[in-house]
Amino acid sequence: MGAEAVALQGPPRINRLAVAAVVAGVAGPVLGLLLWFTAPFLGGVAVLLGWSLALAFGFSALGQIRMAHGAEAGDRLARAGIALGFVELGVLVLTLLVVILIAAPVAGTIITGLAVALLLALLLGNTRLVGRYVITTVLALVVIFPIYITVVNSLLRPEQIAGQPTPSSFFPIHPQWDSYGDAWSAGHMATYLRNSFIVTILITVGQIVTAVLAGYAFAFLQFPFKRTLFVVFLSTLMVPFEVTIITNLETVDSLGWLNSYQGLAVPFLATGFGAFLLRQAFLQVPRDLQDAAAMDGYGHMRFMVRVAVPLARPAIAALAVFGFLSAWNQYLWPLLVTEDDQYRTVQIGLKQLRGTQLDDINVTFAGVIIAAVPLLILLIFFQKQLVRGLTAGAVKG
Amino acid sequence: MSATDVVVPRTDASAGVSTTVARPRRFGRRVREAALGYLLVVPSLLIFGTFIIYPFFKNFYLGLYRNPPFPNLPKKYIGFEQYTDVLTSSDFYNSVKVTFLFALLTVPAGIALGLALAVLAHQRLKGIAIYRTIFSSTIATSVAVASVIFGTLMNPQVGLLPWIGLDPRPPILENPEWALIAVAITTIWQNLGLSFILMSSGLQSVPDELLEAAEVDGAGGWSRFRNVTLPLLSPTLFFAAIVGSIFAFQSFGQIDLLTEGGPLDKTNVLTYFVFEELRERNNPGTAAVLAIALFAITLVFTLIQMRVLERRVFYGR
């Protein structure tokens, strides 16, 4: 079809638009250079007009030629115009970006990103797809920025952090790792971390044990006042912990548990949520299994440990991750019951660390990263369990 | 028909056996089962009783006594006077207002942003897993981590506000108009990962076939979102609104780390007010009244939300 069209019309005529494209592409920068010294503004306009016309003419010429002659007709001139336009665009954008990046790093980064996206959109010819990536990427950058800048700041010297941003404010060219060492030993982060781990593991294990026991009782056993007790369990979920601190503080004090792991952990060793979650999981255990186990002479405890608990593993994992997360993040209670650095948890440790002078601001940032890493690891390895734990309430209503 | 004929005599037989032979043992088994049941429930019940139920009711008692201005003096019974004093004070009124304002600033925005990110991450794009990880990443931050990060970023000396063209002076956290908003932004960011994960799992339960069917019927992107996705997502949104509000009412760490209730009590939420009365003013009586108020407000607001919102929830099936 294309070949026929060419044959009918004879040798390809020179497309006027293509010529215009090349002319514009050449004239723009030449005029711009000439005018730069006398009238920089006009010169700039000339360059801008040059590349935009080169591109516009070039593309429409290409379109015309393709319409008339098919894809293979002599459109080299048009292509040359387009290429010129792109090269000029590239040079222009690059210059602009360098200027902006030096003057305003934040805006510069944003504009650079947009420019790259625009280029990709033009090259791939799929604006929608690129647009989606752009929006998603921009939001991802916004979400991650505070964490990123914390990492960067933890690697800078304190005097580099304050004041006007420089390129190294975004990327530490000479990272200073000793802030982590300072936070770890001088900032007591090692002690705080150890305390947090001890308390968190105590709470998590305790919650699992009490939830398995209570959940089993509610799912498999018959006893008077079972329903009433279950309602009591659920109603504990209605009482915010903040409401109970006044008396709890007294209780823990009278037990002599201030500044101790017991004081930090014991009030949280059982949750209504856990008992509820495990009860629901145990109710899913098939009746047949129970009967079979009874035939084999399994008592309740053996059935619980050998059959019910393994079957309820997903729920237990969800409870474990959820319990770990909330125990690790506790703030108010550790603040109330610890006054001794020896027993402070990471969250309160951060408050202490921040209290130090601004000269050690990089150490504070390092401490923040140290405090966040355990949960980050947890999130990476146990994402599925976490989601299940978090949404258990949403799904079951 | 024949099956029932076979089954009936067998159940009769087995029932007969158990009634004649195992009656005393069955009674013993029942008692033992009940005993085991109580034994399994007791550990949890002990914790609940000591650290939730008892302190909860003790609040009502504590509220009846006024604490002496100096320690070591006996506290004085003043009956309900303390309740009326505290609950009619302008400090209490302000604190309730701030608490609700804080919830209003954080909960809807948190849900909307989480939903927006979840919708974006729900697309079939290459490398979307990376974006999902980034969007859920703030779940690894605790209240303290988020507060220290944002507190430092908003600090006039070392902060980044000048970078985005904002004047860091007077310090944003000491500015009565902006402090609560700054705390709210910190909170929204910290909870964004949670909100995103919740909304994502909600979106995953929206069947693709329904969306495809809507597309075939000519529904555009927005219309599909509005008329198919949102209704199916409403249980998740409902849950997020309720739990989010409860969370917001209990927020404490970010206030303590960022503003300590100031400036001019503009960020003095109820939890912080309780803490202040208890710790700084050493006044458990007032703190107890405030704690009861916090409980009542949370409860009533949750019930109202359930009433109002549940009507709009579409449970399907």
Interface residues (C-beta under 8 A of the other chain):
Chain A: P105 V106 L129 R132 Y133 I135 T136 T137 L139 A140 V143 I144 P146 I147 I149 T150 N153 I161 A162 Q164 P165 V209 T210 A211 L213 A214 Y216 A217 F218 L221 Q222 F223 P224 K226 L229 V232 F233 T236 M238 V239 P240 F241 E242 V243 T244 I245 I246 T247 N248 L249 E250 T251 V266 P267 F268 L269 A270 G272 A275 H300 L325 W328 N329 Y331 L332 L335 L336 V346 Q347 I348 L350 K351 L353 R354 L358 I361 T364 F365 G367 V368 A371 A372 L375 L376 L378 L379 Q383 L386 V387 L390 T391 G393 A394 G397
Chain B: R30 E33 A34 A35 L36 G37 Y38 L40 V41 P43 S44 L45 L46 I47 F48 T50 F51 I52 I53 Y54 P55 F56 K58 N59 L62 A116 L117 L120 A121 Q123 L125 I128 I130 Y131 I134 F135 S136 S137 T138 I139 A140 T141 S142 V143 A144 V145 A146 V148 I149 F150 G151 T152 L153 N155 Q157 V158 L160 P162 W163 I164 W189 L192 L194 I197 L198 S201 G202 P235 T236 F239 A240 V243 I246 F249 Q250 F252 G253 D256 L257 T271 V274 F275 L278 R279 P284 A287 A288 A291 I292 L294 F295 T298 L299 Y315
